[in-house]
C-alpha cells in the first residue's frame, strides 16, 4: 500500500520536472523562478501544489500503516480502507493536475480524510482489543 502512495508521489515529481523544463524551453520561466512557488508559471505550479499535497495527509497514512506493521496488527478492513484511500488520493492528484474533472478536489480530500480516520480508528480499536502487550 505504501509503495502505491510513493509511486504516486514520484510520478508527480516526474510531471513537475517535465512541466518546469517545458516552461523554461518555452521562455515562460527562468530556472530561478522555481525557487519560490508563487513565482512559478501555472503550467508547473499545479504540479508543485500536487507534490506538496503528497506530504500532508499521505504522511499520516504512512504512519498508520507502518504502526500497524510494527504492532503486527492488520485485517481485511485495514487493507480495504488502505486501498480505498489510495484510489481516492490518485483521483485527487489527477484532479489537481487537471487530467480528470470527475470530482471536485475538496470533496475528494474530505473523502480521503474520512477513509483515513476510519483507518486510524480501526488501528486504535485493534490495538486496544487485540494486542496483548
DRENPABA-851442 format. One record per residue: residue in one letter; x, y, z of N, C-alpha, C, O in turn; residue number from 1. Coordinates in steps of 0.05 Angstrom, whole numbers, plus 32768, in hexadecimal, padded with zeros to 4 digits. Atoms other than C-alpha are relative to their C-alpha. Layout:
N
(pt "A", (X, Y, Z), (X, Y, Z), (X, Y, Z), (X, Y, Z), NUM);
...
END
This chain:
133
(pt "X", (8010, 7FE8, 8000), (8000, 8000, 8000), (8011, 8019, 8000), (800C, 802C, 7FF1), 1);
(pt "X", (7FEE, 7FE9, 7FFE), (8037, 8030, 8013), (800E, 8005, 7FE5), (8012, 801C, 7FDD), 2);
(pt "X", (7FF2, 7FFD, 801A), (805A, 8023, 7FD1), (7FEF, 800E, 7FEC), (7FF9, 801E, 7FDC), 3);
(pt "X", (8012, 7FF2, 8012), (801D, 803A, 7FAA), (8000, 801E, 8005), (8002, 802E, 7FF2), 4);
(pt "X", (7FFF, 7FE4, 7FF9), (801D, 807C, 7FCF), (801B, 800C, 7FF8), (801C, 8023, 7FEE), 5);
(pt "X", (7FE5, 7FF6, 8008), (8068, 8083, 7FC3), (8002, 8003, 7FE1), (800D, 8016, 7FD7), 6);
(pt "X", (7FFF, 7FFE, 801E), (8060, 8074, 7F78), (7FF0, 8018, 7FF7), (7FF9, 8026, 7FE4), 7);
(pt "X", (800F, 7FE8, 8007), (802A, 80A9, 7F74), (8010, 801A, 8004), (8011, 802B, 7FF3), 8);
(pt "X", (7FEF, 7FE8, 7FFA), (8059, 80DC, 7F94), (8017, 8002, 7FEC), (801C, 8018, 7FE1), 9);
(pt "X", (7FEA, 8000, 8013), (8093, 80C8, 7F66), (7FF5, 8008, 7FE4), (8002, 8017, 7FD5), 10);
(pt "X", (800D, 7FF9, 801A), (8064, 80CD, 7F29), (7FFB, 801E, 7FFF), (8001, 802A, 7FEA), 11);
(pt "X", (8004, 7FE3, 8000), (8051, 8113, 7F3E), (801A, 8010, 7FFF), (801B, 8025, 7FF2), 12);
(pt "X", (7FE6, 7FF3, 8002), (809A, 8126, 7F47), (8009, 8000, 7FE3), (8015, 8013, 7FD9), 13);
(pt "X", (7FF9, 8002, 801D), (80A6, 810E, 7EFF), (7FF0, 8014, 7FF0), (7FFB, 8022, 7FDF), 14);
(pt "X", (8011, 7FED, 800F), (806B, 8137, 7EE6), (8009, 801D, 8005), (800A, 802D, 7FF3), 15);
(pt "X", (7FF7, 7FE5, 7FFA), (8084, 8176, 7F0A), (801A, 8006, 7FF2), (801E, 801C, 7FE8), 16);
(pt "X", (7FE6, 7FFC, 800D), (80CA, 816D, 7EEE), (7FFC, 8006, 7FE2), (8008, 8018, 7FD7), 17);
(pt "X", (8005, 7FFC, 801C), (80B0, 8166, 7EA7), (7FF2, 801B, 7FFB), (7FF9, 8029, 7FE8), 18);
(pt "X", (800E, 7FE7, 8003), (8081, 81A2, 7EB0), (8014, 8018, 8003), (8011, 802C, 7FF5), 19);
(pt "X", (7FED, 7FEB, 7FFC), (80BA, 81CD, 7ECA), (8013, 8003, 7FE9), (8019, 8019, 7FE0), 20);
(pt "X", (7FEE, 8000, 8017), (80E9, 81BA, 7E92), (7FF1, 800C, 7FE7), (7FFD, 801C, 7FD9), 21);
(pt "X", (8010, 7FF5, 8016), (80B1, 81C9, 7E5F), (7FFC, 801E, 8003), (7FFE, 802D, 7FEF), 22);
(pt "X", (8003, 7FE3, 7FFC), (80A5, 820D, 7E7F), (8019, 800F, 7FFA), (8018, 8025, 7FEF), 23);
(pt "X", (7FE6, 7FF2, 8005), (80EF, 821F, 7E7B), (8005, 8000, 7FE2), (800C, 8015, 7FD7), 24);
(pt "X", (7FFC, 8002, 801D), (80F4, 8207, 7E32), (7FED, 8013, 7FF1), (7FF5, 801E, 7FDD), 25);
(pt "X", (8014, 7FEE, 800D), (80B5, 822F, 7E20), (8004, 801D, 8007), (7FF6, 802F, 7FFC), 26);
(pt "X", (7FFA, 7FE5, 7FF9), (80D3, 826D, 7E3F), (7FEC, 800C, 8015), (7FEB, 8024, 8019), 27);
(pt "X", (8014, 7FF7, 7FED), (809B, 8271, 7E73), (800C, 8003, 801C), (8000, 800F, 802E), 28);
(pt "X", (7FF4, 7FFF, 7FE6), (80CB, 826A, 7EAD), (801E, 7FFD, 7FFE), (8029, 7FF5, 7FE9), 29);
(pt "X", (7FE4, 8003, 7FFE), (8113, 826D, 7EC2), (8005, 7FEC, 8017), (7FF4, 7FE9, 8029), 30);
(pt "X", (7FFB, 8013, 7FEB), (8133, 8238, 7EEF), (7FFC, 800C, 801C), (7FF2, 7FFE, 802E), 31);
(pt "X", (8003, 7FF4, 7FE5), (8134, 8269, 7F2A), (7FE3, 8005, 8008), (7FDD, 8009, 801F), 32);
(pt "X", (801D, 7FFD, 7FFA), (80E8, 8270, 7F24), (7FF5, 7FEA, 8012), (7FE1, 7FED, 801F), 33);
(pt "X", (800A, 8017, 7FF1), (80E1, 822D, 7F45), (800A, 7FFF, 801D), (8003, 7FEC, 802C), 34);
(pt "X", (7FF7, 8000, 7FE4), (8103, 8240, 7F86), (7FEA, 8008, 8013), (7FEA, 8001, 802A), 35);
(pt "X", (8017, 7FF8, 7FF1), (80C2, 825F, 7F9E), (7FE7, 7FF7, 7FF0), (7FE3, 8000, 7FDA), 36);
(pt "X", (8017, 800B, 800E), (8081, 823B, 7F8C), (7FEE, 8015, 7FF5), (7FE3, 8012, 7FDF), 37);
(pt "X", (8012, 7FEC, 8009), (805A, 827B, 7F86), (8009, 800E, 7FE6), (7FF9, 8019, 7FD8), 38);
(pt "X", (7FF7, 7FF4, 8019), (8086, 8293, 7F4C), (8001, 7FEB, 7FEA), (8009, 7FF1, 7FD3), 39);
(pt "X", (8000, 8015, 8014), (807F, 8251, 7F28), (7FE9, 8003, 7FEC), (7FD3, 800A, 7FF4), 40);
(pt "X", (8016, 7FFF, 8014), (8057, 824F, 7EE7), (7FEA, 7FEC, 8007), (7FEF, 7FD7, 8013), 41);
(pt "X", (8017, 8011, 7FFA), (8011, 8230, 7EED), (8004, 7FE3, 7FF6), (7FFC, 7FD0, 8003), 42);
(pt "X", (7FFD, 801A, 800C), (8025, 81F6, 7EBF), (800F, 7FED, 8012), (8009, 7FD5, 8013), 43);
(pt "X", (7FF1, 8011, 7FEE), (8057, 81DC, 7EF2), (7FF7, 8003, 801D), (7FFB, 7FF2, 802E), 44);
(pt "X", (800A, 7FFB, 7FE5), (8038, 81FB, 7F30), (7FEB, 7FED, 8009), (7FEA, 7FE6, 8021), 45);
(pt "X", (8015, 8013, 7FF9), (7FFE, 81CB, 7F2E), (800D, 7FE6, 800A), (8003, 7FD9, 801C), 46);
(pt "X", (7FF2, 8018, 7FF8), (8030, 8192, 7F34), (800E, 8004, 801B), (800F, 7FF2, 802B), 47);
(pt "X", (7FF3, 7FFA, 7FE7), (8055, 81B4, 7F6D), (7FEB, 7FFD, 8017), (7FF2, 7FF1, 802C), 48);
(pt "X", (8015, 8003, 7FEC), (8014, 81B8, 7F94), (7FF7, 7FE3, 8004), (7FF2, 7FDA, 801A), 49);
(pt "X", (8007, 801C, 7FFE), (8003, 8170, 7F84), (8015, 7FF0, 800F), (800F, 7FDE, 801F), 50);
(pt "X", (7FEB, 800D, 7FF2), (8047, 8159, 7F9C), (7FFF, 8007, 801E), (8001, 7FF5, 802F), 51);
(pt "X", (8001, 7FF8, 7FE4), (8042, 8182, 7FDC), (7FE9, 7FF2, 800F), (7FEB, 7FEA, 8026), 52);
(pt "X", (8017, 800D, 7FF4), (7FFE, 8163, 7FE8), (8006, 7FE3, 8008), (7FF9, 7FD8, 801A), 53);
(pt "X", (7FF9, 801B, 7FFA), (801F, 811E, 7FE9), (8010, 7FFE, 801B), (8015, 7FE7, 8024), 54);
(pt "X", (7FF1, 8000, 7FE7), (8045, 8132, 8028), (7FEF, 800B, 8017), (7FF9, 8015, 802B), 55);
(pt "X", (8012, 7FF7, 7FEB), (8008, 8145, 8051), (7FF1, 7FE7, 800B), (7FFD, 7FD8, 801B), 56);
(pt "X", (8010, 8017, 7FF7), (7FD1, 8110, 805D), (800E, 7FE6, 7FFB), (800D, 7FD4, 800C), 57);
(pt "X", (7FF3, 8019, 8005), (7FF8, 80D8, 803B), (8016, 7FF9, 8014), (801B, 7FE1, 801A), 58);
(pt "X", (7FEB, 8006, 7FEC), (8030, 80DF, 806F), (7FF3, 7FF3, 8018), (7FFE, 7FE0, 8024), 59);
(pt "X", (800E, 800C, 7FEA), (7FFD, 80CF, 80A5), (7FF8, 7FE3, 7FF9), (7FF8, 7FD1, 800A), 60);
(pt "X", (8006, 801B, 800A), (7FE7, 8093, 807B), (8018, 7FEE, 8004), (8015, 7FD7, 800D), 61);
(pt "X", (7FE8, 8010, 7FFC), (802F, 807A, 807B), (8003, 7FF8, 801E), (8009, 7FE1, 8024), 62);
(pt "X", (7FFD, 8005, 7FE3), (8031, 8080, 80C7), (7FED, 7FEB, 8009), (7FF4, 7FD9, 8018), 63);
(pt "X", (8015, 8014, 7FF7), (7FF0, 8059, 80D1), (8007, 7FE4, 7FF5), (8006, 7FD1, 8004), 64);
(pt "X", (7FF9, 801A, 800C), (8005, 8022, 80A1), (8019, 7FF4, 800D), (8019, 7FDC, 8014), 65);
(pt "X", (7FE7, 800A, 7FF3), (804B, 801C, 80BE), (7FFC, 7FF8, 801D), (8007, 7FE5, 8027), 66);
(pt "X", (8007, 8007, 7FE4), (802F, 801C, 8105), (7FF3, 7FE5, 8001), (7FF9, 7FD4, 8011), 67);
(pt "X", (800D, 801B, 8002), (8002, 7FE2, 80F2), (8013, 7FEA, 7FFA), (8011, 7FD4, 8005), 68);
(pt "X", (7FEC, 8014, 8006), (803C, 7FBD, 80D4), (8012, 7FFA, 8018), (8017, 7FE3, 801E), 69);
(pt "X", (7FEF, 8004, 7FE9), (8069, 7FC8, 8110), (7FF2, 7FF1, 8016), (7FFD, 7FDF, 8023), 70);
(pt "X", (800F, 800D, 7FEB), (8032, 7FB3, 8140), (7FF4, 7FE5, 7FF7), (7FE7, 7FD7, 8007), 71);
(pt "X", (800A, 8019, 800C), (8020, 7F78, 8112), (7FE1, 7FFF, 8003), (7FD6, 7FEB, 8009), 72);
(pt "X", (801D, 7FFD, 8000), (7FD8, 7F91, 810F), (7FF7, 8007, 7FE4), (7FFE, 801C, 7FD9), 73);
(pt "X", (800D, 7FFA, 801A), (7FB2, 7F8D, 80CE), (7FE8, 7FEE, 7FFD), (7FE5, 7FD9, 800A), 74);
(pt "X", (8018, 8010, 8006), (7F71, 7F73, 80B3), (7FF8, 8006, 7FE4), (8004, 8017, 7FD6), 75);
(pt "X", (800B, 7FFA, 801B), (7F4A, 7F71, 8073), (7FF5, 801C, 7FFF), (7FF7, 8029, 7FEA), 76);
(pt "X", (800A, 7FE5, 7FFF), (7F2A, 7FB2, 8089), (8017, 8014, 7FFC), (8013, 8028, 7FED), 77);
(pt "X", (7FE9, 7FEF, 8004), (7F6F, 7FD2, 808D), (8008, 8001, 7FE2), (800C, 8016, 7FD7), 78);
(pt "X", (7FF9, 8002, 801C), (7F7F, 7FBA, 8047), (7FEC, 800F, 7FEE), (7FF4, 801E, 7FDC), 79);
(pt "X", (8016, 7FF3, 8010), (7F3C, 7FD1, 802A), (8001, 801E, 8003), (8000, 802D, 7FEF), 80);
(pt "X", (7FFF, 7FE3, 7FFB), (7F41, 8015, 804B), (8019, 800D, 7FF3), (8018, 8023, 7FE8), 81);
(pt "X", (7FE7, 7FF6, 800C), (7F8A, 801E, 8034), (7FFD, 8002, 7FE2), (8006, 8016, 7FD6), 82);
(pt "X", (8004, 7FFF, 801E), (7F78, 800C, 7FEC), (7FED, 8016, 7FF9), (7FF2, 8024, 7FE5), 83);
(pt "X", (8014, 7FEA, 8005), (7F3C, 803B, 7FEE), (800E, 801B, 8003), (800A, 802D, 7FF2), 84);
(pt "X", (7FF2, 7FE7, 7FFC), (7F68, 8073, 800A), (8012, 8006, 7FE7), (8012, 801C, 7FDD), 85);
(pt "X", (7FEE, 7FFC, 8017), (7F9B, 8068, 7FD2), (7FF1, 8007, 7FE6), (7FFA, 8018, 7FD7), 86);
(pt "X", (8010, 7FFB, 8018), (7F66, 8067, 7F9C), (7FF7, 801D, 8000), (7FF9, 802C, 7FEC), 87);
(pt "X", (8009, 7FE4, 7FFE), (7F49, 80A9, 7FB5), (8017, 8013, 7FFD), (8014, 8028, 7FEF), 88);
(pt "X", (7FE9, 7FEE, 8002), (7F8E, 80C8, 7FBB), (800A, 8002, 7FE3), (8012, 8017, 7FD9), 89);
(pt "X", (7FF8, 8000, 801C), (7F9F, 80B4, 7F73), (7FEC, 8012, 7FF0), (7FF5, 8022, 7FE0), 90);
(pt "X", (8014, 7FEF, 800D), (7F5E, 80D3, 7F5A), (8004, 801D, 8007), (8002, 802F, 7FF6), 91);
(pt "X", (7FFC, 7FE5, 7FF7), (7F6B, 8110, 7F84), (8019, 800D, 7FF2), (8017, 8024, 7FEA), 92);
(pt "X", (7FE8, 7FF6, 800D), (7FB1, 8118, 7F67), (7FFB, 8006, 7FE3), (8003, 801B, 7FD8), 93);
(pt "X", (8007, 7FFB, 801D), (7F97, 8111, 7F20), (7FEE, 8019, 7FFE), (7FF1, 8028, 7FEA), 94);
(pt "X", (8011, 7FE9, 8000), (7F62, 8145, 7F30), (8011, 801A, 8004), (800C, 802E, 7FF7), 95);
(pt "X", (7FEF, 7FE9, 7FFA), (7F97, 8174, 7F4C), (8010, 8009, 7FE7), (8014, 8021, 7FE3), 96);
(pt "X", (7FEF, 7FF9, 8017), (7FC1, 8171, 7F0C), (7FEF, 8003, 7FE7), (7FF9, 8008, 7FD1), 97);
(pt "X", (8012, 7FFA, 8016), (7F84, 8177, 7EE0), (7FFC, 7FEA, 7FEC), (7FF1, 7FEF, 7FD6), 98);
(pt "X", (8003, 8016, 8013), (7F85, 8132, 7EBF), (7FE4, 7FF3, 8002), (7FDC, 7FE4, 7FF1), 99);
(pt "X", (801A, 800C, 7FFC), (7F41, 811F, 7EDB), (7FEE, 8014, 800E), (7FF6, 801F, 8023), 100);
(pt "X", (8012, 7FED, 7FF4), (7F06, 814B, 7EEA), (7FE8, 7FF1, 800B), (7FD1, 7FFC, 800C), 101);
(pt "X", (8016, 8010, 7FF7), (7EDB, 8113, 7F07), (7FF4, 800A, 801A), (7FDC, 800C, 801C), 102);
(pt "X", (800A, 7FF6, 7FE6), (7ED6, 812F, 7F4E), (800D, 801B, 8006), (8022, 8022, 7FFB), 103);
(pt "X", (7FF4, 7FE7, 7FF6), (7EE4, 8170, 7F71), (8016, 7FF7, 8014), (8012, 7FE4, 8023), 104);
(pt "X", (7FEA, 8007, 7FEE), (7F26, 816F, 7F97), (7FF9, 8000, 801D), (8001, 7FEE, 802C), 105);
(pt "X", (8007, 7FFE, 7FE4), (7F09, 8184, 7FD9), (7FF0, 7FE7, 8009), (7FF6, 7FDC, 801E), 106);
(pt "X", (8010, 8017, 7FF9), (7ED6, 814C, 7FD9), (8012, 7FE7, 8001), (800E, 7FD6, 8013), 107);
(pt "X", (7FEE, 8017, 7FFF), (7F0D, 811A, 7FC9), (8012, 8001, 8018), (8017, 7FEC, 8025), 108);
(pt "X", (7FEF, 7FFE, 7FE8), (7F39, 8135, 8000), (7FF0, 7FF7, 8019), (7FFA, 7FE8, 802A), 109);
(pt "X", (8010, 8007, 7FE9), (7F00, 812F, 8032), (7FFB, 7FE2, 8001), (7FFC, 7FD6, 8017), 110);
(pt "X", (8004, 801D, 8000), (7EF2, 80E7, 801C), (801A, 7FF2, 8008), (8019, 7FDE, 8017), 111);
(pt "X", (7FE7, 800D, 7FF8), (7F3C, 80D5, 8023), (8005, 8004, 801E), (800F, 7FF2, 802B), 112);
(pt "X", (7FFD, 7FFC, 7FE3), (7F3D, 80F4, 8068), (7FED, 7FEE, 8010), (7FF5, 7FE3, 8024), 113);
(pt "X", (8013, 8011, 7FF2), (7EFF, 80CD, 807C), (800A, 7FE3, 8000), (8009, 7FD5, 8014), 114);
(pt "X", (7FF5, 801B, 8002), (7F1E, 808C, 8063), (8018, 7FFD, 8013), (801B, 7FE9, 8020), 115);
(pt "X", (7FE8, 8001, 7FEF), (7F5F, 809D, 8087), (7FF7, 7FFE, 801E), (8003, 7FEF, 802D), 116);
(pt "X", (800A, 8001, 7FE4), (7F38, 80AA, 80C8), (7FF6, 7FE4, 8007), (7FFA, 7FDA, 801D), 117);
(pt "X", (800A, 801C, 7FFC), (7F16, 8066, 80C1), (8018, 7FED, 8003), (8017, 7FDB, 8014), 118);
(pt "X", (7FE7, 8010, 7FFE), (7F5B, 8047, 80B6), (800D, 8004, 801B), (8016, 7FF0, 8028), 119);
(pt "X", (7FF4, 7FFA, 7FE6), (7F75, 8069, 80F4), (7FF0, 7FF4, 8017), (7FFB, 7FE8, 802A), 120);
(pt "X", (8011, 800C, 7FEC), (7F39, 8054, 811E), (8003, 7FE2, 8000), (8004, 7FD5, 8016), 121);
(pt "X", (7FFC, 801E, 8002), (7F41, 800C, 8105), (801A, 7FF8, 800D), (801B, 7FE4, 801B), 122);
(pt "X", (7FE6, 8006, 7FF3), (7F8A, 800E, 811B), (7FFE, 8002, 801E), (8008, 7FF1, 802D), 123);
(pt "X", (8003, 7FFC, 7FE3), (7F78, 802A, 815F), (7FF0, 7FEA, 800D), (7FF7, 7FE0, 8023), 124);
(pt "X", (8011, 8016, 7FF5), (7F40, 7FF7, 816B), (8010, 7FE6, 8000), (800F, 7FD7, 8014), 125);
(pt "X", (7FF0, 8019, 8001), (7F6D, 7FBE, 8154), (8015, 8000, 8016), (801B, 7FEB, 8022), 126);
(pt "X", (7FEB, 7FFE, 7FEC), (7FA4, 7FD6, 8182), (7FF5, 7FFC, 801C), (8001, 7FED, 802C), 127);
(pt "X", (800C, 8002, 7FE5), (7F77, 7FDD, 81BE), (7FF5, 7FE4, 8006), (7FF8, 7FDB, 801D), 128);
(pt "X", (800E, 8019, 7FFB), (7F52, 7F9B, 81B6), (800E, 7FE7, 7FF8), (8008, 7FD2, 8003), 129);
(pt "X", (7FF3, 8018, 800A), (7F80, 7F6C, 8193), (801D, 7FFD, 8005), (8029, 7FE7, 8003), 130);
(pt "X", (7FE3, 8001, 7FFA), (7FC7, 7F7E, 81A5), (8005, 7FF9, 801D), (7FFA, 8006, 802F), 131);
(pt "X", (7FF9, 8008, 7FE5), (7FE1, 7F5A, 81E1), (801C, 800A, 8007), (8030, 7FFE, 8000), 132);
(pt "X", (7FE6, 7FF4, 7FF9), (8018, 7F86, 81FD), (800B, 7FF4, 801A), (8021, 7FFB, 8023), 133);
END
